[in-house]
Amino acid sequence: MSLISEIGSLLKISYRHYSQLLLSQLQDKGFNDLRPSFLEILIAISEKEGSSLKEIGNTCYLKKQTMTSHINELVKRGYVKKVKGEKDRREQRIYFTELGENFRLSLKEAISNVEAIYLDRIGEIELLKIQSHLRDHILKIKE
């Protein structure tokens, strides 16, 4: 396996582990209808509610078609709602519903719990190094 292929595989495994831990925490709170692919989007919405589909897509590095499909599914499941933009009525802004607000509270707690697990297993210094290396990596590949 080439160096870059192995790095890609390791990143994927790490992300899967993280998302499974997070999903498990959320399932314990009764949120049993979520897929790992929804987590990224829901985290982005919780960090900046009222974002447009395009803004969320850019944050998550997802194509418009994928974003539209995922948001429509989250609307159907009752987590979010679409609201037409005030300035541009064609633009849709995404907000949490009441269920989504309850989810957001559980999400914050779940992220905190998962972070505690990682801090215990890996340590803060090592996690900060990983974060720094990944940020540098992303900046370099964007050039």
C-alpha positions in Angstrom: 0.0 0.0 0.0 1.3 3.4 -0.9 2.1 6.0 1.8 -0.9 8.3 0.9 -3.2 5.3 0.6 -2.3 4.1 4.1 -2.7 7.7 5.5 -6.2 7.8 3.9 -7.1 4.5 5.3 -5.9 5.4 8.8 -7.9 8.7 8.7 -11.0 6.8 7.6 -10.6 4.2 10.4 -10.1 7.0 12.9 -13.2 8.9 11.7 -15.3 5.7 11.8 -14.2 5.0 15.4 -15.0 8.5 16.4 -18.4 8.5 14.7 -19.4 5.1 16.1 -18.5 6.3 19.6 -20.6 9.4 19.1 -23.5 7.5 17.6 -23.5 5.0 20.4 -23.7 7.9 22.9 -26.6 9.4 21.0 -28.4 6.1 20.7 -28.2 5.8 24.5 -30.2 9.1 24.6 -32.8 7.7 22.2 -31.6 9.1 18.9 -31.6 5.7 17.0 -32.4 6.9 13.5 -29.1 8.6 12.6 -26.4 7.5 10.3 -22.7 8.5 10.6 -23.1 10.7 7.5 -25.7 12.8 9.3 -23.4 13.6 12.2 -21.1 15.9 10.3 -24.0 17.9 9.0 -25.8 18.1 12.4 -22.5 19.2 14.1 -22.1 21.9 11.5 -25.7 23.1 12.0 -25.2 23.1 15.8 -22.1 25.3 15.4 -23.8 27.8 13.1 -27.5 27.4 13.0 -29.2 29.3 10.2 -26.5 28.4 7.6 -27.4 27.9 4.0 -27.2 24.5 2.3 -24.1 25.8 0.5 -22.4 27.0 3.7 -23.0 23.6 5.4 -21.8 21.8 2.3 -18.6 23.8 2.2 -18.0 23.2 5.9 -18.5 19.4 5.5 -16.9 19.2 2.0 -20.0 17.7 0.5 -21.5 18.3 -2.9 -24.8 20.1 -3.3 -26.7 16.9 -4.3 -25.4 15.1 -1.3 -26.2 18.0 1.0 -29.7 18.3 -0.4 -30.4 14.6 0.0 -29.1 14.5 3.6 -31.0 17.7 4.6 -34.2 16.4 3.1 -33.8 13.2 5.1 -33.1 15.1 8.3 -36.2 17.2 7.6 -38.3 14.1 7.1 -36.9 12.7 10.4 -37.9 15.9 12.2 -34.5 17.2 13.2 -34.3 20.3 11.0 -36.4 22.7 9.0 -35.7 24.8 5.9 -36.5 28.5 6.0 -36.4 30.7 3.0 -33.7 33.4 3.2 -34.8 36.9 4.0 -32.6 38.6 1.3 -32.7 35.8 -1.3 -36.0 33.8 -1.2 -34.3 31.1 -3.3 -31.8 30.4 -0.6 -32.8 28.0 2.2 -31.4 28.4 5.7 -31.4 25.4 8.0 -32.6 25.5 11.6 -33.2 22.9 14.3 -36.8 21.8 15.2 -37.8 21.1 18.8 -36.5 17.6 18.3 -33.3 19.0 16.8 -32.8 21.3 19.8 -33.1 18.3 22.1 -30.6 16.5 19.9 -28.2 19.5 20.0 -28.1 19.2 23.8 -27.5 15.5 23.7 -24.9 16.1 21.0 -22.9 18.5 23.2 -22.9 16.0 26.0 -22.0 13.1 23.7 -19.1 15.0 22.2 -17.8 15.9 25.7 -18.0 12.2 26.7 -16.2 11.1 23.6 -13.6 13.7 24.1 -13.0 12.4 27.6 -12.5 8.9 26.3 -9.9 10.2 23.8 -8.2 12.3 26.4 -8.0 9.3 28.7 -6.7 7.0 26.0 -4.4 9.3 23.9 -3.8 12.3 26.1 -4.2 16.0 25.5 -0.7 16.7 24.2 -0.9 13.9 21.6 -4.4 15.0 20.5 -3.2 18.6 20.1 -0.3 17.4 18.0 -2.7 15.3 15.8 -5.0 18.3 15.4 -2.1 20.6 14.4 -0.7 18.1 11.9 -4.1 17.6 10.3 -4.8 21.3 10.0 -1.4 21.8 8.4 -2.1 18.9 6.1 -5.5 20.3 5.0 -4.0 23.8 4.4 -1.2 22.3 2.2 -3.5 20.1 0.1 -5.9 23.0 -0.5 -3.1 25.1 -2.1 
